[in-house]
Amino acid sequence: NGSINVGGNKVMPEKVENVLLAHPDVLMARCYAKTNSILGSLVCADIVLKTHKEQLDNKALKRNLKFFCKGKLNSFEIPATFNFVQTIATNINGKIKR
């Protein structure tokens, strides 16, 4: 069904992506599971920024993204890691490839 199991809690990647897309610096977002020996999986996010990442402080931006998510997502839904990438693959209809 596409959900990520984090310590017995179900996380829908699309919900997390929609919250991240509401952030003013985020152009595209893709969430996925990363295996974790304790929790089963962790939520991770690939982020394409609206500006070049060289112009931004990555540590500060990651903190800002986590803080931004705190008021909108449960703690288990907040991505554990943020990876800043140049592009995210999409299909012919513009949907993110999973």
BELVEN-V182081 format. One record per pair of residues at least 12 apart in sequence whose C-alpha atoms are under 10 Angstrom apart, sorted by the first residue. I is the first residue (numbers start at 1). GAP is how many residues later the second one is. If there is no record, write none. Layout:
# BELVEN-V182081
I;GAP
I;GAP
This chain:
# BELVEN-V182081
2;12
2;30
2;31
2;96
3;29
3;30
4;27
4;28
4;29
4;30
4;36
4;37
4;38
4;39
4;73
5;28
5;30
5;34
5;35
5;36
5;37
5;38
5;71
5;72
6;27
6;28
6;29
6;30
6;32
6;33
6;34
6;35
6;36
6;37
6;70
6;71
7;29
7;31
7;32
7;33
7;34
7;35
7;69
8;31
8;32
8;33
8;68
9;30
9;67
9;68
10;66
10;67
11;21
11;22
11;31
11;32
11;62
11;63
11;65
11;66
11;67
12;19
12;20
12;31
12;65
13;16
13;17
13;18
13;19
13;20
13;30
13;31
13;32
13;64
13;66
14;15
14;16
14;17
14;18
15;16
15;57
15;58
15;62
16;13
16;14
16;15
16;16
16;27
16;28
16;29
16;53
16;56
16;57
16;58
16;61
16;62
16;63
17;12
17;13
17;14
17;15
17;28
17;29
17;30
17;62
18;12
19;46
19;49
19;50
19;53
19;54
19;59
20;25
20;27
20;45
20;46
20;48
20;49
20;52
20;58
20;59
21;26
21;27
21;28
22;46
22;47
23;26
23;41
23;42
23;45
23;46
24;25
24;26
25;22
25;23
25;24
25;25
25;26
25;31
25;36
25;40
26;21
26;22
26;23
26;24
26;25
26;39
26;58
27;20
27;21
27;22
27;23
27;24
27;60
28;18
28;19
28;20
28;21
28;22
28;57
28;58
28;59
28;60
28;68
29;16
29;17
29;18
29;19
29;20
29;53
29;54
29;55
29;56
29;58
29;59
29;67
30;14
30;15
30;16
30;17
30;18
30;52
30;53
30;58
30;59
30;66
30;67
30;68
31;12
31;13
31;14
31;15
31;16
31;48
31;50
31;51
31;65
31;67
32;12
32;13
32;14
32;47
32;66
33;12
33;46
34;46
34;47
39;37
42;34
42;35
42;36
42;37
42;38
42;39
43;33
43;34
43;35
43;36
43;37
43;38
43;39
44;33
44;34
44;35
44;36
44;37
44;38
44;39
45;33
45;34
45;35
45;36
45;37
45;38
45;39
45;40
46;33
46;35
46;36
46;37
46;38
46;39
46;40
46;41
46;42
47;35
47;36
47;37
47;38
47;39
47;40
47;41
48;35
48;36
48;37
48;38
48;39
48;40
49;35
49;36
49;37
49;38
52;34
53;31
53;32
53;33
58;24
58;25
58;26
61;21
62;18
62;19
62;20
62;21
62;22
63;19
65;13
65;14
65;17
66;12
66;13
66;14
66;15
66;16
